[in-house]
Amino acid sequence: MVLPHIPFPAPAQADRAREFERLLQPLLPVFFRHAFRWTAARDQAEDLVQELLVRLYPRMEELAALDRVQPWALRVMYRIFVDQHRRNLNSPVRPMHELSGLGTQDDPGDCFPDDAPQPAELVERELTGERLAAAWARLGEDHRVVVALHDIEGYRLEELSVMLDTPAGTLKSRLHRARTRLRQLLAKEPFADSVRASGREG
């Protein structure tokens, strides 16, 4: 992925463009990794990162003054993601996981019981990558975000509270529901029981 082409009418803008590239080019893989985990779709992830870069360019002064660009930029990208998700909810063309009744407008995991035990690990060792990817794609957007940032990237709830502008208590509850929902989706995958049985026998 490369930075988007932005025309620069004056020579002075060339320095601005170079500084923008210096700050953000190394972070593009990070942005795309997060975007792909949130959207579970490569084309949507690329669009999200491109939109982020377009939004960030006019804010060069803010970027240059930051000690850590990455958390701040991720917060901006999350807001773009939320805005896009809300627009999708109002679109006549709905994502497949919503059409199949696997999600709701507020929080896709809220329609499922929250009484399952907290898993020691999100995924059992014997689960294949394909099955995990299929379950991940069916997880609600809010749930993918919090699991990706907390369990995969290692951000603390206090950090996520600032980044996502959401109370830590709400994020903790959402994380628990996301883990539970992911386990439910994995349990419903074809041949889940036989895979577990073979894993125990091995």
C-alpha positions in Angstrom: 0.0 0.0 0.0 1.3 3.5 -0.9 0.3 7.0 0.2 -2.5 8.5 -1.9 -1.5 10.9 -4.6 -2.3 14.5 -3.5 -1.5 17.4 -5.9 0.8 20.0 -4.4 0.4 23.3 -6.3 3.3 25.2 -4.7 7.0 24.2 -4.2 6.6 24.7 -0.4 4.0 21.9 -0.4 6.7 19.4 -1.5 8.4 19.7 1.9 5.1 19.2 3.6 4.4 16.1 1.4 7.9 14.6 2.3 7.3 15.2 6.0 3.9 13.6 5.7 5.4 10.5 4.0 8.2 10.4 6.6 5.8 10.3 9.5 3.2 7.9 8.0 4.9 5.6 5.5 6.4 3.3 8.3 2.9 3.1 9.9 1.0 1.9 6.8 1.4 -1.8 7.6 0.2 -1.1 11.1 -2.8 0.8 9.9 -3.7 -1.8 7.3 -3.4 -4.6 9.9 -5.8 -2.9 12.2 -8.2 -2.0 9.4 -8.2 -5.6 8.1 -8.9 -7.0 11.6 -11.8 -4.5 12.1 -13.4 -4.9 8.7 -12.5 -8.5 7.9 -12.3 -7.6 4.3 -9.2 -6.5 2.3 -10.9 -4.0 0.0 -12.7 -2.3 2.9 -9.4 -2.2 4.9 -7.6 -0.5 2.0 -10.4 2.0 1.6 -10.3 2.7 5.3 -6.6 3.4 5.3 -6.8 5.6 2.2 -9.6 7.6 3.9 -7.4 8.0 7.0 -4.5 9.3 5.0 -6.7 11.8 3.2 -8.1 13.0 6.5 -4.7 13.3 8.2 -2.9 15.3 5.5 -4.6 18.7 6.4 -3.6 18.0 10.1 0.1 17.9 9.5 0.8 20.4 12.2 -0.9 18.2 14.8 0.9 15.1 13.5 4.3 16.8 13.7 3.7 17.9 17.3 2.8 14.4 18.6 5.2 12.2 20.5 3.4 9.1 19.4 1.6 9.3 16.0 0.3 5.7 16.0 -2.3 5.8 18.8 -3.6 9.2 17.8 -4.0 8.1 14.1 -5.7 4.9 15.1 -8.2 6.9 17.1 -8.9 8.9 14.0 -9.2 5.8 11.9 -11.6 4.2 14.4 -13.9 7.3 14.2 -13.9 6.9 10.4 -14.7 3.2 10.8 -17.6 4.0 13.1 -19.0 6.6 10.7 -18.7 4.2 7.8 -20.4 1.5 9.8 -23.3 3.7 10.7 -23.7 4.7 7.0 -23.7 1.0 6.1 -26.5 0.4 8.6 -28.6 2.9 6.8 -27.8 1.6 3.4 -30.3 -0.6 1.5 -27.4 -3.0 0.8 -26.5 -4.7 4.1 -23.5 -6.8 4.9 -24.1 -10.6 4.9 -23.5 -11.1 8.6 -26.2 -8.6 9.4 -28.7 -10.0 6.9 -28.3 -13.4 8.4 -29.3 -12.1 11.8 -25.8 -12.4 13.4 -25.6 -8.7 14.3 -27.6 -5.8 15.5 -27.3 -2.1 15.0 -26.0 -1.4 18.5 -23.7 -4.3 19.5 -23.9 -7.6 17.6 -23.1 -9.7 20.7 -25.9 -8.2 22.9 -28.5 -10.7 21.5 -26.6 -13.6 22.9 -26.4 -14.8 26.5 -23.5 -13.5 28.5 -23.3 -16.4 31.0 -20.5 -18.4 29.3 -17.3 -18.7 31.2 -14.4 -16.5 30.3 -12.1 -18.5 28.0 -8.5 -19.0 29.1 -7.6 -18.6 25.4 -9.6 -17.3 22.5 -8.9 -20.2 20.3 -8.0 -23.8 21.1 -4.8 -24.9 19.6 -6.3 -27.5 17.3 -8.5 -25.0 15.4 -7.4 -24.3 11.9 -6.7 -20.8 10.6 -9.5 -21.2 8.0 -12.1 -21.8 10.7 -10.8 -19.0 12.9 -10.9 -16.6 9.9 -14.5 -17.6 9.1 -15.6 -17.1 12.7 -13.7 -13.7 12.8 -15.5 -12.5 9.7 -18.8 -13.2 11.3 -18.0 -11.4 14.5 -19.6 -8.0 15.0 -17.5 -4.9 14.0 -17.3 -3.5 17.6 -16.2 -6.9 18.8 -13.5 -7.3 16.2 -12.1 -3.9 17.2 -11.9 -4.5 20.9 -10.5 -8.0 20.6 -7.9 -7.0 18.0 -6.7 -4.0 20.0 -6.8 -5.6 23.4 -6.1 -9.3 23.0 -3.9 -9.2 19.8 -2.2 -5.8 19.9 -1.9 -5.7 23.7 -3.5 -2.3 24.4 -4.7 -1.9 28.0 -8.4 -1.0 28.6 -7.3 2.4 30.0 -5.5 3.1 26.7 -8.4 1.9 24.6 -10.8 4.1 26.6 -9.0 7.1 25.4 -8.4 5.8 21.9 -12.0 4.7 21.3 -13.6 7.4 23.5 -15.5 4.8 25.4 -15.6 4.1 29.2 -13.2 1.3 30.3 -16.1 -0.5 32.0 -18.0 -0.6 28.7 -15.0 -1.9 26.9 -14.4 -4.6 29.5 -18.0 -5.8 29.1 -17.7 -5.6 25.3 -14.5 -7.6 25.4 -16.1 -10.3 27.5 -19.1 -10.5 25.1 -16.7 -10.6 22.1 -14.7 -13.5 23.5 -17.9 -15.4 24.3 -19.4 -14.7 20.9 -16.2 -15.8 19.2 -16.3 -19.1 21.1 -20.0 -19.5 20.1 -19.1 -19.0 16.4 -16.2 -21.4 16.6 -18.4 -24.0 18.2 -20.9 -23.7 15.4 -18.3 -24.2 12.7 -18.6 -27.5 10.8 -16.8 -30.5 12.3 -15.9 -28.5 15.4 -16.7 -31.4 17.7 -14.7 -33.9 15.6 -11.7 -31.6 15.6 -11.8 -31.2 19.3 -12.1 -35.0 19.8 -9.2 -35.7 17.5 -7.2 -33.0 19.4 -7.9 -34.7 22.7 -7.0 -38.1 21.3 -3.7 -36.8 20.0 
